[in-house]
Amino acid sequence: MKNNKTARWFWSVLGVLNLVVVAYPVILVRSAHSVEDNLFAVFLLMFVMFLLVLVDMVSIVMAEVIGVVRPDDKRTVTRY
């Protein structure tokens, strides 16, 4: 994606979403008082990280496929 307002917005939203989603399992790990709570929190953190990798890969590919809006309101798609 080229540097335009849409690209900055996309990367900002993706980054904030990743931070928010990872924050909950990290809080659970830090506040666990028993072995069972800790185990659940660690497995949840691993699952969330795996899910975020998949979601990030799909969203990055979709952002490249959708393309970038040029100043003349036409979309351009980068093909490799």
N, C-alpha and C positions, 0 to 999 in steps of 0.2 A: 504494500500500500504506500502510496506517495504521501508526503507531508501536507495534509489539508485538515480542515476542521473535523471532518467525519472520521479520519484516521486517528486523530488525537482523542476524540470522544470514545471511539471503539476501544483503544488501548487503555484509556483511563477506566472505563467501565469494567473491562476484563480484569484489570489489576485490582480494583477495589472489590470486585466480586470474589476473586481468589482470596484476598485477605480476610474478608468477612466469613467465607465458608471455612477457612482453616482455623479461624480464631476460636470457634466453638469447641472442636475436639481438643485444642491445646488447653483451653480453660478447664475442660473435663479432666485432662491428664494432671494438671496442676492441683486440682481440688479433690482428687481421689483419696479416700481415706482407707480403703481396703484393697486387697489384692484383686478381687473381682471387679471393683470399680476401675482400677487401674488397667486391668486387662481389657475390659470393654472399651475404655477410652483409647487405648493404643490401637486396638483393632479398628475402631471407628476412624481414627486418624489415618491409618493405612488405607482404609476403604475410600475415604474422602480424597486423599492424595491421588489414588489411582483414578477415581472418577474425574477429578479436576484435570488430570493429564489428558484423558479422553475428550472431555468437553473443550479444553483449550485447543487441542489439535483440530477438532472439527470446526470450531469457531474461526481459527486462523485460516484454515483452508477455505471456508465459506467467505471470509472477508476478501481473500484473494480472487475467488471466483466472481463475486459480485462486482469487484472492481472499484475504481475511484471515480468520483464525479469531477470532471474538469470544470474550469470557470465558465465554459459555454454550455453548461448543463448536459453534457453528453458523458456517458460512462465509457471508461477505458478499462480493458482487461489485459493484464500482463500474461502473456503466454510464454512458456519456456520450451 
